[in-house]
């Protein structure tokens, strides 16, 4: 069996996956044995670092499911079955270089959850195909092509993310500022009711003062932690905005470097032509 043909043992039986020639940013595997159909494998950003194209994503079907939808009749299916399946898996390495996977939920073409056995079979196939591509000599070319494909959309998303997280941070900070006078007002109201109760005890006033649902005492307690909570949440939003901005800046820098490299290559070809 050649190096581009895999044998995958799955709960449904043995599956053979044969890699076709590289199509720019992807490798498509044809399945045989216990399952027939295709698996599309391409490069993708690391799940925790969107500016780093160091992972691969395997999708059920002959196309990149993140860009287009495969027809139902083109989806992989068990050899003895008639149901097509959708889903994907991302393979990447953690901080110490160990392989990790992130599995997108599998489903039938009709949107139903597959059986546990079938889901395990699909996951094993996707994992094997992704692992094969991760070990290929032309992986750098696949990742570079994938970066060029996804960078414009990623930049749009990251720019939106910066604006979104900054707006959320501003909203939470405004709520924290508003919570301080609201807390003072709640405390003042509690003491007012306490004075009323001292002057003229009444069960309703006692309920308002007690630590129970809907009481002034419970409202004061909530106001005690609401401002610190909002400030902590606003800090997280600022961190997310900063991270998205940093990743967007890194992607733009990579884009500029590639464009300068292309210009330099064209200049070299022109110089050689003149000679």
N, C-alpha and C positions, 0 to 999 in steps of 0.2 A: 504494500500500500504506500503511495507516495506521500510526501511531506504535507501536501495540501488536502489530504483526505483524513478525516477523523472517525474514530469509532467510539461512540458514546453509549455506555451502559445506563439505561434508564429503567424506572419501574414498569414501563410499558414494553420493554424489550430493547434490543440493540438498534441504535440509530446510526446511520452513516451520513457524515456531512462532508461534502466536497467543495472546496473553495474555488471559485472562478477567478479569472484575471482581475486585477485591481481596476476599479472604475474611478479614478481620481481620488475621491475621499472615502471610498468604501470597498468592502469585500462582500460578495454575495455567496452564500453557501446553499447548495442544493441538497435536500435531505432525502434519504432513502432508508429502507429497513422498516422499523416500527412506526416511522412518521414520514410523511411526504410533504413537500413544499419548499420554502426558502427561508433563510435568515439573513438579514441585512446588518452588517457591522460597520460602524464608522467611528471616527474620533469625536470626542466631546470634552467639555471642560470638566475639571475635577469638581465633584459635588460641593466642596467647601472652598474652592478657589476658582471663581468663574473666569479669571484671566489666564488660567493655566490649562492648556489643552494637553493633559497627561492621561486621560481616561479613554476607554472605548465603550460604545453603547451598541448592544445587539438588539435588534427588533424582529419580531415575528413577521414574516412577509418579505417580499422582494424589494421593498422601498424603505426609505427613512421615515418612520412613522411620525417623527416630530416635524416633518415638512409636508407630508401628504399622507393620504389614507389609502391603504391597499384595498383593492376590490375583495369582497368576501370570498369569491371563488379562487383568489390567489393566496389566501391565508393557509398556513400549515395546518395539517390535520392528521390524526392517527390513521394508519394505513387501512384499518378496518372500520373507520368512522367517517362521518360526513360533516362534522362540525369543524369550522375554522376557528382559529384562536389568535387573539391579539395580545400584545404585552411587550415589555422590553426589560433589559437588565443593563446596568452600568457597572463596569469592572474598573477598579482603580486601586492604588496602593495607599496605605496609611503612612503616618509620619516615620515609621521604622521600616517601610518597604514591604509590609505584609499585604497580600491581596485582600480586598474587600469588595463586596457587591451590594448594590442597591437595586432592588427588584420593584419594577412598576407592576401593579396588580394585573394578573392575567384575567382575561374574560373571553367568552365566546363571541362570535360575530354578532350574536343577538343581544350581547350585553350581560350574559349570565356568568356566574362564577363557576370555573371548572372544578371537577372533583380534585381531592387532595392528590391522588395518584397522577392525574393528568398535569396538575400544576407542577408537581415535582419533576415530571418528565420534561415539560417545557423549560423549566428553570435549568435543568441539567444541560439541555441542548444549547440554550443561550449562553450559559457559563462556559461550556466547552468552546463554542465558536468565538466568544470574546477573548478567552484565554489564548486561543491560537493566534488571533490577530495581534494581541499584546506582545507576542514573541516573534513576530515577523520582522525580517530585516528592513522592510519598507515601511515600518510603523511611523518613523519620522515624517515621511512624505504624506502618509494618511492624515496624521495629526495637523501638519501644515495646511493641507487642503481643507481640512475640517475647520481650522481656525479662520481661514479666508472666507469660508462659507458662512460661518455663524457670527463673525465679529460685528457686522452692521446691526443685526437684530439684538445682539448682546449689548451693544452700546446704547441702543434705544431703551432697552429694559433697564440698564444700570442708571442711565440719566433719569428715567422716570422714578427709579427706586430712591435716588438721592433726594429728589423733590418730595416724594411721598414721605420718607422718613423725617425729613426736615420739617414738613408741615405737621406730622404727628408729634414731633418733639415740641414744636411751638404750641400746639393745642394742649398738650399735657402740662407744659410750664404755665400756661394761662390758667388751667384748672387748679394747679398748685397755688398760684397767687390768689385765686378766688376762694380757695378752701380756707385760707387763714382768717379772713373776716367772717366767713360762714361759721367757722369753729367758735370764734368769739361770740357771735350772735347766738349760737346754740347753747354755749355755756351761760350766757346772760339769761336766755329763756329758761334754762333749768333752774337757775337761782330764783328767778321770778316765781316760777311754779312752786319752788320749795318754800318761799315766803308765804305764798297763798295757802299752802298745805299747813304751815305752822299756825297761821291765823284761823283757818277754817278747814280742818281735815276732811277729805272726801275721797272715796275709793277711786274716782276717775283721776284725781290729782296724784294719788299714790301710784297708779299704773303708769302715768306719764313720767314719774321719777324713777320707777323701778327699771332694772336691767332686763327688759323683755322686748320682743319684736315690736317695732313701731314706736317705742318710747323715746322721750327726749334724751334719756340716759344713753340708750343705744346709738342715737344720732350723734351725740357728743363723742362717743367712743369711735364711731366711724370717721368723724372729722379729725380725730387725733392722728389716724394713720393715713388718711387720704392724701394729704399734701406730700409727705415723704414718699408714698407709693408713686405718685405722679412724677415726682422729681427723679426717682430711680428709673421709672419707665422712660422718661424723657432722655435720660442718659443712655439707655439702651438704643433708643431711636437715633440719637446722635452718633453712636458707635456704628450702627448699621449704615447710616448715611455716609460716614467717613469711609467705611469699608467699601461700599459701592462706588464712591468717588475714586478711591485709590485703584480699584480694579478697572474702572473705566479709563483712568489715566494710563494705566499699564497697557491696556489693549490699544489705546490710541498711539502710545509710544511704539508698540510692536508694529502697528500699521504704518507709521512713518518710517520706521527702519526698513520694512519690506519695500516700501515705495522708493526709498533712497537706493536700496540694493538693486531694484529693477532698473532705475535710472543709470546706475553705475554699469550694470551689465549691458544696457543698450549703448552706453558710451564706448565701452570696450569693443563691442561688435563693430561700431562705426569706425573706430580707430583701425581695427584689423582690415576692414573693407578698404579704407583709404590707402593702407599699405599695399 
